[in-house]
Amino acid sequence: MVKCEKCGFDNPSNVKFCGNCGARLSIATITPKFEGLAILHITGSVYLLISLIFNALVQASMIFFIPYIISGLLGLYAGYEFYIGKISKYLKFVSALAIILGLASTFLLFIIGLGVRGVIGPAWIIFLINLLMLWKERAKL
């Protein structure tokens, strides 16, 4: 149903003019939203930012600290933009950069954690899934 902006009458979605007052009906455009990409970006970003607070190795090394901050902030931005459906080539670049920085830094930390028998989880899998989903949705973006 399409509601007439002039009189408020509910019209069938296939008509161009209001059945009550005759006013031209505006066609509502549906903006595609990418909730899956948004959730993955936000999840990865929140993980990175929480790691900045609680992980001493991340705090002590600029090799991790800088990519975690950049990827976390860019990921939050990209997640928000994907959620509201505001898509651009710039957003694709920001999204890819956030994913690549997050994937590289968390995978490196994971490898280091394996070497020193630390308890460091495989957070890089979040970014790997995010990268695969971004690749899958690239034609729609």
N, C-alpha and C positions, 0 to 999 in steps of 0.2 A: 504494500500500500504506500502511496505517496500523498503526504498531507499538503494541501494547498496553503501557500504562504499568505494568501489574501484573506480567505474565509475560514481556513482550518478544516475543510471537508476532506475526508479520506477517500482518495481515488485509487482505482486499480493501477498497478505499476506500469501497465502497457499503454496508458493514455498520455497525450501531450497537453490537453487542456482540462481544466477543472470541470467536472460534471455538474457542479452547483452554481459557480459564478462565471465560468468561461475563461478565467485567467490562465495564462500559459504556465505550465508546471515546470519547475526546474528539475533537471535530471540530476539526481544525487550520484556523485562519483564516489566509488569506494576506493579508498587508499589502501593498498596492500600493506599489511603489517607483518613483520617477521619476528613473532614472539619467541620462537626457538632460538634464533640468533641473539636476540636481546637477552634472554635468560642465560645463555651460555656466556656472553660477554660480561654480564653483571656478576654471575657466579665466579668466573675466573678473576675478575677485578677485585671482588670482595675478598677472595682467598689471598690474592697478592697483598692487598692492603692490611689484612689481618696478620699475614706473615711478617710484614714490616714492623708490626708492633711486638709480636711475640717471638720471632725467630732471631736469636742472637747472631747466627752466621750471616743472615741477610743484612742485619743492621751493621755488622762489622766490615763488610766488604762492599766497596763501591761497584764491583762487578755484578752484584745482585741488587744492591739498593737502588741504583739509578734505573735499570730496566724494570724493576718491580713498580716503582713510582710511575714511570712513563706509561707502561702497559696498563697499570691499574686505572689511571686517570683517563687514558684514551679509550679503554674498554668500557668504562662507565658512560662516557660520552657516546660511544658507538651504540651501546646497549639501549640508551635512552632514545637515540635517533631511530634505531630500528624499531623500537616499540611504538613510537608515534607515527611511523611510516614515512619519515622524511629521508628519502634516499637520494644520494648524489654520488658522482665519481669520487669526490673528496672523501665521502664517508666510507667508500670501499677501501680507499688507501688507508684511512685512519684505522679501520677495522682490521685490515691485513697487518698493519704495523703493530697494533696492540696484540694480535694473536701471535705473530712471529716473535716479538720480544718476550711475551709470556711463555711461549713454548720453549724457546731457547734457554731462558734463565731458569725455569723450573726443571727442565730436563737436566741441565748442568748441575743444579743443586741435587737432583735425584741421584745422578751418577756419583757425585762427591759423597753423598750420604751412604751409598752402597759401599764405597771404598773404605769409609771409616766406620762402617757398621752402625751408622746413625739411624735414627727413626725419622726418616723423611719420606712422606707419602708421594705417590705418583700423580701429583697435581698436573703434570704436563699432559695427562690424558684429557683433561678438560679442554685444553687449548688445541690438542690434536683433533678432537671431535668438533670443536668450533671451526677449525680450519677446513675440515671435510664438509661441514654444513655450509660454510661460506662458499666453498667451491661448487657445491651442489646447487645453491640458490643464485649463482652468479648471473645466469641468464635473466632472472626476474628482477635483478637489482638495477 
